[in-house]
């Protein structure tokens, strides 16, 4: 079963899918190692880790797809990739989705912002006409062919036009061929409750950002409200940022990491990157032995 169909199978089963956002192969492998069934790429995290830039539409399609493709190949669980706006009009979306399918990615998030886009929890977003995004969704559905690719239609209309318009767009995007609707950045718990009530037969994604515009609810609470996916898109990125900063500050102040408790080990890291697999391949194929 390919990863697209594996994701579809899980979506058809009862229970919310709790998923972390990942931004590189290492964070994805750690997510898989800790038992998550599905991961999503964070464009915010990839922009920061690859370029050191904010999520202001500065990543190119090539950079985003290269990162997502490497992540997908590094894990056995399905990946839903952030592909921003599809990087152009519906014809560009056809090309982008073709690349996505060839990379073995299980799903995509396609949003209705103008390009250059920005993080959904930042100010200053602008959105395209609903009809224009419907064209992109139809193009994505066409380009996905028989792959089973899962399409998540995201709308950022809440910020500019209000929740009612965001819900109207979500319904239209679902009817146009999206599999899941993602209304970005509802601003209160009441708004989170209103979305599933207004879209009772539509699979829904909720995005929890620590310090963002949306109240952070637990996956259990989101499931009770009626969401099928509970995404913590930046939790790993924020935790890694603090962990690295704390480690480097300790090293700078003390000249050593001895005594710094929140640090992994060489042995654990080797397990995460599955070095045993490559040692076995080396034993099988490499005849020239190197000193240990």
C-alpha beads as a LAMMPS data file, in Angstrom:
LAMMPS data file: protein, C-alpha beads

292 atoms
291 bonds

1 atom types
1 bond types

-500.0 500.0 xlo xhi
-500.0 500.0 ylo yhi
-500.0 500.0 zlo zhi

Masses

1 110.0

Atoms # bond

1 1 1 0.000 0.000 0.000
2 1 1 1.480 3.350 -1.013
3 1 1 1.681 6.191 1.478
4 1 1 -1.285 8.057 -0.037
5 1 1 -3.550 5.066 0.461
6 1 1 -2.065 4.431 3.885
7 1 1 -3.047 7.975 4.848
8 1 1 -6.523 7.523 3.380
9 1 1 -6.966 4.298 5.325
10 1 1 -6.056 6.029 8.580
11 1 1 -8.408 8.923 7.801
12 1 1 -11.262 6.445 7.352
13 1 1 -10.682 4.950 10.789
14 1 1 -12.159 6.311 14.028
15 1 1 -10.165 8.625 16.282
16 1 1 -8.400 11.893 15.652
17 1 1 -4.976 11.861 14.014
18 1 1 -2.523 13.729 16.235
19 1 1 0.344 14.961 14.104
20 1 1 3.457 17.071 14.729
21 1 1 4.918 19.473 12.226
22 1 1 8.430 18.570 11.047
23 1 1 10.994 20.681 9.247
24 1 1 13.815 18.287 8.346
25 1 1 14.581 14.585 8.125
26 1 1 15.826 14.330 11.686
27 1 1 12.659 15.816 13.216
28 1 1 10.568 13.520 10.983
29 1 1 12.498 10.418 12.033
30 1 1 12.109 11.370 15.690
31 1 1 8.341 11.782 15.166
32 1 1 8.155 8.329 13.594
33 1 1 10.343 6.845 16.336
34 1 1 8.042 8.206 19.040
35 1 1 4.969 6.593 17.487
36 1 1 3.199 9.227 15.381
37 1 1 1.248 7.830 12.432
38 1 1 1.328 10.912 10.183
39 1 1 3.565 14.012 9.994
40 1 1 3.267 17.350 8.223
41 1 1 5.956 19.643 6.943
42 1 1 6.022 23.116 8.402
43 1 1 6.803 25.736 5.776
44 1 1 7.563 28.072 8.655
45 1 1 10.130 25.598 9.974
46 1 1 11.640 24.749 6.591
47 1 1 12.061 28.438 5.767
48 1 1 13.872 28.970 9.056
49 1 1 16.012 25.840 8.931
50 1 1 16.933 25.930 5.230
51 1 1 17.280 29.677 4.678
52 1 1 17.255 31.271 8.112
53 1 1 14.371 33.445 6.852
54 1 1 10.830 34.042 8.147
55 1 1 7.844 32.422 6.430
56 1 1 7.263 35.298 3.990
57 1 1 7.088 33.319 0.744
58 1 1 10.844 33.396 0.310
59 1 1 11.244 29.659 -0.277
60 1 1 11.024 28.627 -3.918
61 1 1 8.988 25.651 -5.078
62 1 1 12.225 23.749 -5.739
63 1 1 13.537 24.369 -2.233
64 1 1 10.257 23.384 -0.586
65 1 1 9.767 20.241 -2.656
66 1 1 13.390 19.183 -2.253
67 1 1 13.047 19.428 1.531
68 1 1 9.670 17.653 1.575
69 1 1 10.896 14.924 -0.756
70 1 1 13.933 14.189 1.403
71 1 1 11.721 14.066 4.492
72 1 1 9.255 11.692 2.845
73 1 1 12.037 9.341 1.757
74 1 1 13.538 9.292 5.257
75 1 1 10.427 7.835 6.933
76 1 1 7.923 5.022 6.400
77 1 1 4.863 6.924 7.661
78 1 1 2.783 9.274 5.460
79 1 1 3.814 12.899 5.042
80 1 1 1.455 15.780 4.283
81 1 1 3.540 18.516 2.662
82 1 1 2.954 22.244 2.803
83 1 1 3.049 23.467 -0.800
84 1 1 2.016 27.053 -0.021
85 1 1 -0.138 28.431 -2.867
86 1 1 0.991 25.869 -5.441
87 1 1 3.507 28.438 -6.740
88 1 1 1.361 30.069 -9.393
89 1 1 -1.867 29.553 -11.289
90 1 1 -3.649 26.205 -11.877
91 1 1 -1.106 25.227 -14.542
92 1 1 1.710 25.725 -12.037
93 1 1 -0.293 23.655 -9.544
94 1 1 -0.473 20.796 -12.071
95 1 1 3.313 20.851 -12.374
96 1 1 3.796 21.093 -8.582
97 1 1 1.435 18.200 -7.852
98 1 1 3.150 16.066 -10.485
99 1 1 6.421 16.598 -8.631
100 1 1 4.740 15.858 -5.282
101 1 1 3.392 12.530 -6.534
102 1 1 6.775 11.492 -7.965
103 1 1 8.380 12.165 -4.550
104 1 1 6.064 9.732 -2.749
105 1 1 4.406 12.403 -0.619
106 1 1 1.032 11.305 0.788
107 1 1 -0.805 14.626 0.961
108 1 1 -0.506 18.362 0.384
109 1 1 -1.777 21.573 1.959
110 1 1 -2.806 24.126 -0.665
111 1 1 -3.747 27.610 0.564
112 1 1 -5.690 30.563 -0.816
113 1 1 -3.287 33.387 -0.015
114 1 1 -1.819 35.740 -2.587
115 1 1 1.851 35.183 -3.406
116 1 1 4.130 35.975 -1.691
117 1 1 2.299 34.326 1.181
118 1 1 3.182 34.363 4.860
119 1 1 2.654 32.310 8.009
120 1 1 -1.032 32.014 8.847
121 1 1 -0.488 33.423 12.331
122 1 1 1.276 36.577 11.142
123 1 1 -0.374 39.867 10.220
124 1 1 -0.722 41.238 6.714
125 1 1 -2.120 38.225 4.831
126 1 1 -3.977 38.779 1.559
127 1 1 -6.195 36.182 -0.091
128 1 1 -7.199 35.404 -3.641
129 1 1 -10.766 35.065 -4.915
130 1 1 -12.542 31.898 -3.865
131 1 1 -13.150 30.965 -7.506
132 1 1 -9.437 31.178 -8.240
133 1 1 -8.583 28.755 -5.460
134 1 1 -11.337 26.392 -6.589
135 1 1 -9.552 26.279 -9.956
136 1 1 -6.314 25.347 -8.175
137 1 1 -8.001 22.568 -6.192
138 1 1 -9.537 21.118 -9.346
139 1 1 -6.151 21.298 -11.040
140 1 1 -4.524 19.526 -8.092
141 1 1 -7.180 16.806 -8.133
142 1 1 -6.612 16.310 -11.875
143 1 1 -2.821 16.201 -11.533
144 1 1 -2.948 13.696 -8.658
145 1 1 -4.298 11.084 -11.079
146 1 1 -4.626 7.603 -9.589
147 1 1 -2.057 8.252 -6.872
148 1 1 -4.591 8.680 -4.063
149 1 1 -2.940 11.947 -2.997
150 1 1 -4.818 13.601 -0.104
151 1 1 -5.550 17.279 -0.725
152 1 1 -5.952 19.606 2.249
153 1 1 -7.564 22.893 1.220
154 1 1 -6.513 25.710 3.502
155 1 1 -8.220 29.071 3.720
156 1 1 -6.766 32.125 5.431
157 1 1 -9.968 34.114 4.958
158 1 1 -10.665 34.363 8.694
159 1 1 -8.125 37.155 9.170
160 1 1 -9.284 39.378 6.328
161 1 1 -12.944 38.518 5.753
162 1 1 -14.146 36.821 8.941
163 1 1 -15.075 33.312 10.021
164 1 1 -18.334 33.125 8.090
165 1 1 -16.518 33.689 4.808
166 1 1 -13.809 31.196 5.803
167 1 1 -16.478 28.555 6.428
168 1 1 -18.174 29.356 3.106
169 1 1 -14.861 28.888 1.336
170 1 1 -14.131 25.664 3.200
171 1 1 -17.409 24.172 2.018
172 1 1 -16.761 25.270 -1.577
173 1 1 -13.226 23.883 -1.541
174 1 1 -14.464 20.527 -0.278
175 1 1 -17.091 20.401 -3.011
176 1 1 -14.375 21.238 -5.569
177 1 1 -12.439 18.081 -4.696
178 1 1 -10.439 18.646 -1.512
179 1 1 -10.352 15.769 0.969
180 1 1 -9.837 17.861 4.106
181 1 1 -10.581 21.485 4.965
182 1 1 -8.203 23.595 7.045
183 1 1 -9.527 26.932 8.285
184 1 1 -6.413 28.704 9.518
185 1 1 -6.190 30.828 12.662
186 1 1 -9.636 30.864 14.285
187 1 1 -9.217 33.231 17.196
188 1 1 -11.362 31.845 20.027
189 1 1 -12.520 28.507 21.377
190 1 1 -16.027 29.460 20.277
191 1 1 -14.797 29.807 16.712
192 1 1 -13.156 26.391 16.934
193 1 1 -16.516 24.979 18.015
194 1 1 -18.369 26.760 15.233
195 1 1 -16.300 25.285 12.382
196 1 1 -17.322 21.602 12.846
197 1 1 -20.894 22.677 13.576
198 1 1 -21.061 24.540 10.258
199 1 1 -19.268 21.786 8.320
200 1 1 -20.598 18.589 9.929
201 1 1 -19.813 16.219 7.052
202 1 1 -16.425 17.654 6.090
203 1 1 -13.112 16.228 7.395
204 1 1 -11.376 19.052 9.246
205 1 1 -7.850 19.955 10.331
206 1 1 -7.078 22.158 13.343
207 1 1 -3.675 23.807 13.690
208 1 1 -2.346 24.465 17.198
209 1 1 0.470 27.031 17.444
210 1 1 1.939 27.876 20.841
211 1 1 1.642 31.655 21.154
212 1 1 -0.364 31.912 17.921
213 1 1 -3.822 33.309 17.263
214 1 1 -5.730 30.085 17.984
215 1 1 -6.278 28.737 21.515
216 1 1 -4.229 25.568 21.991
217 1 1 -6.593 22.708 22.777
218 1 1 -5.619 19.095 23.349
219 1 1 -6.203 16.493 20.665
220 1 1 -8.866 14.973 22.911
221 1 1 -10.751 18.278 23.029
222 1 1 -10.393 18.771 19.278
223 1 1 -11.778 15.296 18.649
224 1 1 -14.801 16.048 20.822
225 1 1 -15.433 19.183 18.769
226 1 1 -15.374 17.164 15.531
227 1 1 -11.891 17.612 14.034
228 1 1 -10.220 14.668 12.273
229 1 1 -6.635 15.992 12.391
230 1 1 -5.014 17.836 15.287
231 1 1 -1.747 19.379 14.149
232 1 1 0.937 20.885 16.396
233 1 1 2.820 22.447 13.524
234 1 1 5.648 24.298 15.302
235 1 1 6.025 22.498 18.644
236 1 1 9.108 20.548 17.559
237 1 1 10.686 23.611 15.981
238 1 1 10.161 25.696 19.115
239 1 1 11.437 22.903 21.389
240 1 1 14.528 22.393 19.246
241 1 1 15.215 26.134 19.160
242 1 1 15.105 26.358 22.941
243 1 1 17.103 23.154 23.419
244 1 1 19.907 24.236 21.094
245 1 1 19.999 27.747 22.549
246 1 1 20.157 26.404 26.110
247 1 1 22.925 23.954 25.171
248 1 1 25.032 26.521 23.356
249 1 1 24.592 29.096 26.128
250 1 1 25.710 26.502 28.701
251 1 1 28.733 25.636 26.541
252 1 1 29.652 29.302 26.069
253 1 1 29.423 30.032 29.787
254 1 1 31.133 26.875 31.033
255 1 1 33.456 25.822 28.247
256 1 1 32.000 22.297 28.405
257 1 1 28.679 20.461 28.120
258 1 1 29.447 18.355 31.196
259 1 1 26.633 19.025 33.607
260 1 1 24.142 20.036 30.927
261 1 1 21.309 17.597 31.471
262 1 1 18.980 18.120 28.494
263 1 1 21.180 16.505 25.866
264 1 1 21.016 13.241 23.952
265 1 1 23.947 10.893 23.427
266 1 1 25.976 9.629 20.510
267 1 1 24.442 6.174 21.027
268 1 1 20.857 7.432 20.918
269 1 1 21.531 9.598 17.877
270 1 1 22.959 6.576 16.034
271 1 1 19.699 4.750 16.720
272 1 1 17.627 7.657 15.397
273 1 1 19.498 7.771 12.084
274 1 1 19.515 3.949 11.884
275 1 1 23.256 3.560 11.533
276 1 1 22.943 -0.208 12.052
277 1 1 21.181 -0.524 8.664
278 1 1 24.131 1.080 6.884
279 1 1 26.683 -0.910 8.831
280 1 1 24.926 -4.070 7.648
281 1 1 24.979 -2.812 4.054
282 1 1 28.660 -2.060 4.418
283 1 1 29.311 -5.579 5.694
284 1 1 27.399 -7.003 2.744
285 1 1 28.912 -4.980 -0.086
286 1 1 32.185 -3.329 0.977
287 1 1 35.126 -5.715 0.798
288 1 1 37.826 -3.242 1.781
289 1 1 37.744 -3.001 5.558
290 1 1 38.616 0.171 7.404
291 1 1 40.216 0.256 10.864
292 1 1 37.663 0.731 13.649

Bonds

1 1 1 2
2 1 2 3
3 1 3 4
4 1 4 5
5 1 5 6
6 1 6 7
7 1 7 8
8 1 8 9
9 1 9 10
10 1 10 11
11 1 11 12
12 1 12 13
13 1 13 14
14 1 14 15
15 1 15 16
16 1 16 17
17 1 17 18
18 1 18 19
19 1 19 20
20 1 20 21
21 1 21 22
22 1 22 23
23 1 23 24
24 1 24 25
25 1 25 26
26 1 26 27
27 1 27 28
28 1 28 29
29 1 29 30
30 1 30 31
31 1 31 32
32 1 32 33
33 1 33 34
34 1 34 35
35 1 35 36
36 1 36 37
37 1 37 38
38 1 38 39
39 1 39 40
40 1 40 41
41 1 41 42
42 1 42 43
43 1 43 44
44 1 44 45
45 1 45 46
46 1 46 47
47 1 47 48
48 1 48 49
49 1 49 50
50 1 50 51
51 1 51 52
52 1 52 53
53 1 53 54
54 1 54 55
55 1 55 56
56 1 56 57
57 1 57 58
58 1 58 59
59 1 59 60
60 1 60 61
61 1 61 62
62 1 62 63
63 1 63 64
64 1 64 65
65 1 65 66
66 1 66 67
67 1 67 68
68 1 68 69
69 1 69 70
70 1 70 71
71 1 71 72
72 1 72 73
73 1 73 74
74 1 74 75
75 1 75 76
76 1 76 77
77 1 77 78
78 1 78 79
79 1 79 80
80 1 80 81
81 1 81 82
82 1 82 83
83 1 83 84
84 1 84 85
85 1 85 86
86 1 86 87
87 1 87 88
88 1 88 89
89 1 89 90
90 1 90 91
91 1 91 92
92 1 92 93
93 1 93 94
94 1 94 95
95 1 95 96
96 1 96 97
97 1 97 98
98 1 98 99
99 1 99 100
100 1 100 101
101 1 101 102
102 1 102 103
103 1 103 104
104 1 104 105
105 1 105 106
106 1 106 107
107 1 107 108
108 1 108 109
109 1 109 110
110 1 110 111
111 1 111 112
112 1 112 113
113 1 113 114
114 1 114 115
115 1 115 116
116 1 116 117
117 1 117 118
118 1 118 119
119 1 119 120
120 1 120 121
121 1 121 122
122 1 122 123
123 1 123 124
124 1 124 125
125 1 125 126
126 1 126 127
127 1 127 128
128 1 128 129
129 1 129 130
130 1 130 131
131 1 131 132
132 1 132 133
133 1 133 134
134 1 134 135
135 1 135 136
136 1 136 137
137 1 137 138
138 1 138 139
139 1 139 140
140 1 140 141
141 1 141 142
142 1 142 143
143 1 143 144
144 1 144 145
145 1 145 146
146 1 146 147
147 1 147 148
148 1 148 149
149 1 149 150
150 1 150 151
151 1 151 152
152 1 152 153
153 1 153 154
154 1 154 155
155 1 155 156
156 1 156 157
157 1 157 158
158 1 158 159
159 1 159 160
160 1 160 161
161 1 161 162
162 1 162 163
163 1 163 164
164 1 164 165
165 1 165 166
166 1 166 167
167 1 167 168
168 1 168 169
169 1 169 170
170 1 170 171
171 1 171 172
172 1 172 173
173 1 173 174
174 1 174 175
175 1 175 176
176 1 176 177
177 1 177 178
178 1 178 179
179 1 179 180
180 1 180 181
181 1 181 182
182 1 182 183
183 1 183 184
184 1 184 185
185 1 185 186
186 1 186 187
187 1 187 188
188 1 188 189
189 1 189 190
190 1 190 191
191 1 191 192
192 1 192 193
193 1 193 194
194 1 194 195
195 1 195 196
196 1 196 197
197 1 197 198
198 1 198 199
199 1 199 200
200 1 200 201
201 1 201 202
202 1 202 203
203 1 203 204
204 1 204 205
205 1 205 206
206 1 206 207
207 1 207 208
208 1 208 209
209 1 209 210
210 1 210 211
211 1 211 212
212 1 212 213
213 1 213 214
214 1 214 215
215 1 215 216
216 1 216 217
217 1 217 218
218 1 218 219
219 1 219 220
220 1 220 221
221 1 221 222
222 1 222 223
223 1 223 224
224 1 224 225
225 1 225 226
226 1 226 227
227 1 227 228
228 1 228 229
229 1 229 230
230 1 230 231
231 1 231 232
232 1 232 233
233 1 233 234
234 1 234 235
235 1 235 236
236 1 236 237
237 1 237 238
238 1 238 239
239 1 239 240
240 1 240 241
241 1 241 242
242 1 242 243
243 1 243 244
244 1 244 245
245 1 245 246
246 1 246 247
247 1 247 248
248 1 248 249
249 1 249 250
250 1 250 251
251 1 251 252
252 1 252 253
253 1 253 254
254 1 254 255
255 1 255 256
256 1 256 257
257 1 257 258
258 1 258 259
259 1 259 260
260 1 260 261
261 1 261 262
262 1 262 263
263 1 263 264
264 1 264 265
265 1 265 266
266 1 266 267
267 1 267 268
268 1 268 269
269 1 269 270
270 1 270 271
271 1 271 272
272 1 272 273
273 1 273 274
274 1 274 275
275 1 275 276
276 1 276 277
277 1 277 278
278 1 278 279
279 1 279 280
280 1 280 281
281 1 281 282
282 1 282 283
283 1 283 284
284 1 284 285
285 1 285 286
286 1 286 287
287 1 287 288
288 1 288 289
289 1 289 290
290 1 290 291
291 1 291 292
